Amino acid sequence: MWRNRGQERPPFAERLRPGQESAWDYPRPPVALREWRLVEIFLDGVQVARSSSACRVLETASPPTLYLPPDDVDMGLLVPARGESFCEWKGVASYFDIRAGGRVVPGGAWCYEAPRERFAHLAGWLAFYPQQLDCRLGGESVRAQDGGFYGGWITSEVAGPFKGDPGTGGW
């Protein structure tokens, strides 16, 4: 478990249950750590990705975001999409539509083709928004982070509240 030493949790942080970690203990700037549990992503029953080699990016106030190596993703289901966004830590992200099972999830995945040095090892790796996908981490179904723009994966092991939740616009 990551523990950001020297940082106090805010008084509104959720109380931890046994086996949990707090998003308020995650660092800023963020870090990427190896994720050993199995990551599975499905759209309408079609497997989009399966990986035991993912990384999870941890940043204060957010649930982890999972990045998967492209070899663990069915790239035939991804179509480059219009638009891009900018992360102060990782750089410019490009997006992909996901097409499977007769459905399309516009902009359901993204990657950093040329991330900044701190995240260079994630170049070309893919992250997925769980809002319209069936995402699982170690067999547990993932709940999507609120806010639309955010791609965090909420599991029972992570306590918030998280940026993106109602009332967090000032964070």
DRENDO-1510 file (C-alpha; in Angstrom, 1 decimal, always signed):
<recs>
REC; n; res; u; v; w
REC; 1; MET; +0.0; +0.0; +0.0 .
REC; 2; TRP; +1.2; +3.5; -0.8 .
REC; 3; ARG; +1.3; +5.9; +2.1 .
REC; 4; ASN; +2.1; +9.6; +1.4 .
REC; 5; ARG; +4.2; +10.4; +4.4 .
REC; 6; GLY; +3.9; +13.9; +5.8 .
REC; 7; GLN; +0.5; +14.5; +4.3 .
REC; 8; GLU; -2.5; +14.7; +6.6 .
REC; 9; ARG; -5.8; +13.4; +5.4 .
REC; 10; PRO; -8.5; +16.1; +5.4 .
REC; 11; PRO; -11.2; +15.8; +8.1 .
REC; 12; PHE; -13.8; +14.8; +5.6 .
REC; 13; ALA; -11.8; +11.7; +4.4 .
REC; 14; GLU; -13.7; +8.5; +4.9 .
REC; 15; ARG; -12.7; +6.3; +7.8 .
REC; 16; LEU; -10.7; +3.3; +6.7 .
REC; 17; ARG; -12.0; -0.2; +7.1 .
REC; 18; PRO; -9.6; -3.1; +7.5 .
REC; 19; GLY; -7.7; -3.8; +4.2 .
REC; 20; GLN; -8.5; -0.4; +2.7 .
REC; 21; GLU; -6.3; +2.5; +1.6 .
REC; 22; SER; -7.3; +6.1; +1.3 .
REC; 23; ALA; -7.1; +8.1; -1.9 .
REC; 24; TRP; -6.0; +10.9; +0.4 .
REC; 25; ASP; -2.7; +9.0; +1.1 .
REC; 26; TYR; -1.9; +8.9; -2.6 .
REC; 27; PRO; +0.8; +11.4; -3.7 .
REC; 28; ARG; +0.9; +14.5; -5.8 .
REC; 29; PRO; +2.6; +14.4; -8.2 .
REC; 30; PRO; +1.2; +10.9; -9.0 .
REC; 31; VAL; +3.1; +7.6; -9.2 .
REC; 32; ALA; +2.7; +4.5; -11.3 .
REC; 33; LEU; +3.0; +1.2; -9.6 .
REC; 34; ARG; +2.8; -2.4; -10.9 .
REC; 35; GLU; -0.6; -4.0; -10.5 .
REC; 36; TRP; -0.3; -7.8; -10.1 .
REC; 37; ARG; -4.0; -8.6; -10.0 .
REC; 38; LEU; -5.8; -9.7; -13.1 .
REC; 39; VAL; -7.5; -6.8; -15.0 .
REC; 40; GLU; -10.4; -7.7; -17.3 .
REC; 41; ILE; -12.5; -5.4; -19.5 .
REC; 42; PHE; -15.6; -6.4; -21.4 .
REC; 43; LEU; -18.1; -4.6; -23.6 .
REC; 44; ASP; -21.4; -6.5; -24.1 .
REC; 45; GLY; -19.7; -9.8; -23.2 .
REC; 46; VAL; -16.8; -9.3; -25.6 .
REC; 47; GLN; -13.4; -9.3; -23.9 .
REC; 48; VAL; -11.7; -6.0; -24.8 .
REC; 49; ALA; -8.6; -6.6; -22.6 .
REC; 50; ARG; -7.1; -9.0; -20.1 .
REC; 51; SER; -3.8; -8.3; -18.3 .
REC; 52; SER; -1.7; -9.4; -15.4 .
REC; 53; SER; +0.9; -6.7; -16.3 .
REC; 54; ALA; -1.0; -3.5; -15.7 .
REC; 55; CYS; +0.1; -0.3; -13.8 .
REC; 56; ARG; -2.1; +1.7; -11.5 .
REC; 57; VAL; -1.5; +5.4; -11.3 .
REC; 58; LEU; -2.2; +6.9; -7.9 .
REC; 59; GLU; -2.9; +10.5; -7.3 .
REC; 60; THR; -4.2; +12.4; -4.3 .
REC; 61; ALA; -8.1; +12.4; -4.1 .
REC; 62; SER; -8.6; +10.0; -7.0 .
REC; 63; PRO; -9.2; +6.3; -7.2 .
REC; 64; PRO; -6.5; +4.4; -9.1 .
REC; 65; THR; -6.4; +4.6; -12.9 .
REC; 66; LEU; -5.3; +1.4; -14.6 .
REC; 67; TYR; -3.0; +1.3; -17.7 .
REC; 68; LEU; -2.6; -1.8; -19.7 .
REC; 69; PRO; +0.1; -2.7; -22.2 .
REC; 70; PRO; -1.3; -2.8; -25.8 .
REC; 71; ASP; -0.3; -6.5; -26.2 .
REC; 72; ASP; -3.0; -7.2; -23.6 .
REC; 73; VAL; -5.7; -5.3; -25.4 .
REC; 74; ASP; -7.7; -6.4; -28.5 .
REC; 75; MET; -6.6; -3.4; -30.6 .
REC; 76; GLY; -9.0; -4.5; -33.4 .
REC; 77; LEU; -11.9; -3.3; -31.2 .
REC; 78; LEU; -10.4; +0.2; -30.8 .
REC; 79; VAL; -10.7; +3.0; -33.4 .
REC; 80; PRO; -8.8; +6.3; -33.0 .
REC; 81; ALA; -11.3; +9.0; -32.0 .
REC; 82; ARG; -11.2; +12.8; -32.4 .
REC; 83; GLY; -9.9; +15.0; -29.7 .
REC; 84; GLU; -7.2; +15.0; -27.1 .
REC; 85; SER; -6.7; +16.2; -23.5 .
REC; 86; PHE; -3.8; +17.4; -21.5 .
REC; 87; CYS; -2.5; +16.1; -18.1 .
REC; 88; GLU; +0.0; +18.3; -16.3 .
REC; 89; TRP; +1.9; +15.1; -15.2 .
REC; 90; LYS; +1.6; +12.9; -18.3 .
REC; 91; GLY; +1.2; +15.2; -21.3 .
REC; 92; VAL; -1.2; +14.9; -24.2 .
REC; 93; ALA; -3.7; +12.0; -24.4 .
REC; 94; SER; -5.3; +10.6; -27.5 .
REC; 95; TYR; -8.6; +8.7; -27.4 .
REC; 96; PHE; -10.2; +5.6; -28.9 .
REC; 97; ASP; -13.8; +4.5; -29.5 .
REC; 98; ILE; -14.4; +0.9; -28.5 .
REC; 99; ARG; -16.6; -1.2; -30.8 .
REC; 100; ALA; -17.8; -4.6; -29.7 .
REC; 101; GLY; -21.0; -6.6; -29.3 .
REC; 102; GLY; -22.9; -4.3; -31.6 .
REC; 103; ARG; -22.1; -1.2; -29.4 .
REC; 104; VAL; -19.8; +1.7; -29.6 .
REC; 105; VAL; -18.4; +3.5; -26.6 .
REC; 106; PRO; -17.1; +6.9; -27.9 .
REC; 107; GLY; -13.8; +7.9; -26.3 .
REC; 108; GLY; -13.9; +4.9; -24.0 .
REC; 109; ALA; -10.1; +4.5; -23.9 .
REC; 110; TRP; -7.1; +6.7; -24.0 .
REC; 111; CYS; -3.3; +6.6; -24.1 .
REC; 112; TYR; -0.3; +8.8; -24.0 .
REC; 113; GLU; +1.9; +8.1; -27.0 .
REC; 114; ALA; +4.7; +10.3; -25.8 .
REC; 115; PRO; +4.2; +10.9; -22.1 .
REC; 116; ARG; +6.5; +13.1; -20.0 .
REC; 117; GLU; +9.6; +11.5; -18.6 .
REC; 118; ARG; +8.1; +10.5; -15.2 .
REC; 119; PHE; +5.6; +8.3; -17.1 .
REC; 120; ALA; +7.6; +7.3; -20.1 .
REC; 121; HIS; +7.2; +3.6; -19.3 .
REC; 122; LEU; +3.5; +4.0; -20.0 .
REC; 123; ALA; +3.9; +5.2; -23.6 .
REC; 124; GLY; +1.3; +3.6; -25.7 .
REC; 125; TRP; -0.4; +1.8; -22.8 .
REC; 126; LEU; -4.2; +2.1; -22.6 .
REC; 127; ALA; -6.6; +3.2; -19.9 .
REC; 128; PHE; -10.3; +2.7; -20.0 .
REC; 129; TYR; -13.3; +4.6; -18.6 .
REC; 130; PRO; -15.4; +2.1; -16.6 .
REC; 131; GLN; -18.6; +4.1; -17.0 .
REC; 132; GLN; -19.9; +2.0; -19.9 .
REC; 133; LEU; -17.7; -1.0; -19.7 .
REC; 134; ASP; -17.6; -4.1; -17.4 .
REC; 135; CYS; -14.3; -3.7; -15.7 .
REC; 136; ARG; -12.9; -6.1; -13.1 .
REC; 137; LEU; -9.8; -6.0; -10.9 .
REC; 138; GLY; -8.9; -9.2; -9.3 .
REC; 139; GLY; -12.4; -10.5; -10.0 .
REC; 140; GLU; -14.1; -7.6; -8.3 .
REC; 141; SER; -16.4; -5.4; -10.4 .
REC; 142; VAL; -15.2; -1.9; -10.6 .
REC; 143; ARG; -17.4; +1.2; -9.9 .
REC; 144; ALA; -16.7; +4.2; -12.1 .
REC; 145; GLN; -15.4; +7.5; -10.7 .
REC; 146; ASP; -18.0; +10.3; -10.9 .
REC; 147; GLY; -17.5; +13.3; -13.0 .
REC; 148; GLY; -17.4; +12.0; -16.5 .
REC; 149; PHE; -13.9; +13.2; -17.3 .
REC; 150; TYR; -12.2; +11.0; -14.6 .
REC; 151; GLY; -11.2; +7.4; -15.3 .
REC; 152; GLY; -10.6; +6.1; -11.8 .
REC; 153; TRP; -11.5; +2.5; -10.8 .
REC; 154; ILE; -13.2; +2.3; -7.5 .
REC; 155; THR; -13.0; -1.0; -5.6 .
REC; 156; SER; -13.8; -2.0; -2.1 .
REC; 157; GLU; -10.2; -1.4; -1.1 .
REC; 158; VAL; -10.2; +2.3; -1.8 .
REC; 159; ALA; -11.8; +4.9; +0.5 .
REC; 160; GLY; -12.6; +8.5; -0.6 .
REC; 161; PRO; -14.3; +10.8; -1.1 .
REC; 162; PHE; -13.0; +11.2; -4.6 .
REC; 163; LYS; -12.7; +14.3; -6.8 .
REC; 164; GLY; -15.6; +14.2; -9.2 .
REC; 165; ASP; -18.1; +13.2; -6.5 .
REC; 166; PRO; -20.9; +15.7; -6.0 .
REC; 167; GLY; -19.7; +18.8; -4.2 .
REC; 168; THR; -16.0; +18.4; -5.0 .
REC; 169; GLY; -15.8; +21.1; -7.7 .
REC; 170; GLY; -13.7; +23.3; -5.5 .
REC; 171; TRP; -10.9; +20.7; -4.8 .
</recs>
